[in-house]
Amino acid sequence: MPQDNIDQIQDHVTLFHQEEYQQLFAGKKEFEGGHSPEEVARIAEWTKTWEYREQNFSREALTVNPAKACQPLGAILAAVGFEGTLPFVHGSQGCVAYFRSHFTRHFKEPFSAVSSSMTEDAAVFGGQNNMIEGLATSYNLYKPKMIAVCTTCMAEVIGDDLQAFINNSKAANSVPQDYPVPYAHTPSFVGSHITGYDNMMKGILSNLTEGKKAETTNGKINFIPGFETYIGNLREVKRIAELMGINYTLLADNSEYLDSPNTGEYKMYPGGTPLTEAADSINAEATIALQSYSTTKTRDYINSEWKQPTYVNRPIGIRGTDEFLMKLSALTGKPIPAELEDERGRAVDALTDSQSWLHGKRVAMYGDPDLVIGLTQFLLEIGAEPVHILVSNSNNAFEAELQAILDASPFGKGATIWGGKDLWHLRSLLFTEPVDLLIGNSYGKYLWRDTKTPLVRIGYPIFDRHHLHRYSTYGYQGAINLLNWIVNTLLDELDRNTIIPSKTDISYDLIR
Ligand code: SF4
């Protein structure tokens, strides 16, 4: 057998085509007594119809492939942006294994997060003992500077009280009394990863600034990225601030953690915003959040407790970046440097070069609220026409904001916002009202396969293409990246559709 030969280990792509596996699959099918291929094909065709779409949209109790993840996943992404911080998830082990592997598959980096490993006894009697033991083990074994605690559904269902458990753990000497253990309750039967990010960011900032009062200004601007998975975006925001000579604190900077250099030496906590600097963020001039719906509670907290002004700016596309730079300039009195003006000119030039391929193109997209708002603004700038905009973790404020953006452009008139819907709904939409392009994360691969709609991978997670997360989608350079991914996907598709000599290929153009 080739798979027994260690010099010739086969990937599953080729392995399962071997006779042995083919026989096994055939036997399994026979044993299961499934429907005939003709019946399967008949039903598959029916799922492409308007009749099926109506039934699909009338379902209430079932969700199929929602475009969202659970709260603690967002919470631990926020936590690893802080210096030496270990995310500690109070709940079952399997959940944490899922979070770690989800991030590792996207970022291609190790991701450290521990769990209190609650099992049946803890589910009945409460998880306090798990917390007491778990904090002590984490503190002694992994030597973090801060342990950030969040919860899984199990701990929330039985009503574990994190503040009381952490106090009791400190009383039991699991960690020193003055050791920072911020926490956030992150039940996944409500909200999503963006809510979890928000809850944890608020939890960490309130812990680090506890007892402090904003009395002076340190002359800095705080940036809060939100649930950001493009490492290039964090680097772009820092580059822009440095070009403008602005003192800033990034709350929190997980760019090193999620993209650390391979030096041959393993570091458990690379990079991160220093805890002293994060604590001093209470004294900044202002906070700019780069996403709105993953920072709502954090901004409310900063406004009400720190008495610090907060703003939301998404530096996506030309207008988004213009507004971001003008906000920075207005807050700090620093001029926008000529270098950034040149970058703007180059981005506008690139958009102009490609506009004939993009004008009027019908687009479907899905993802988190802030991502789709940024992408919608960008598509409207390049003359493309959003048609289906699907957001599983939607809310009324988001839908009103997006609708106003669509209403303000002639290219937005044909768009429908599908709030709270999932990717199986989107499948029906793509079959019944087809579009030229689909934008979303790797799960769109199944929609691409079924509906043949070309897919541009933008969002989170992206498991099946490498390195996209290293690029920026922010700033003028980010606009060129977005443009590149979108227009070249359309051109690839055009080439694919004109590839048969003398048939579909009448004038197979070299120049596009
Ligand atoms: S939804 Fe709840 S049970 Fe499922 S992985 Fe997330 S936290 Fe765990």
Boltz pocket constraint, residues with backbone or C-beta under 6 A from the ligand:
constraints:
  - pocket:
      binder: B
      contacts: [[A, 70], [A, 71], [A, 72], [A, 94], [A, 95], [A, 98], [A, 151], [A, 152], [A, 153], [A, 154], [A, 186], [A, 188], [A, 189]]
      max_distance: 6.0
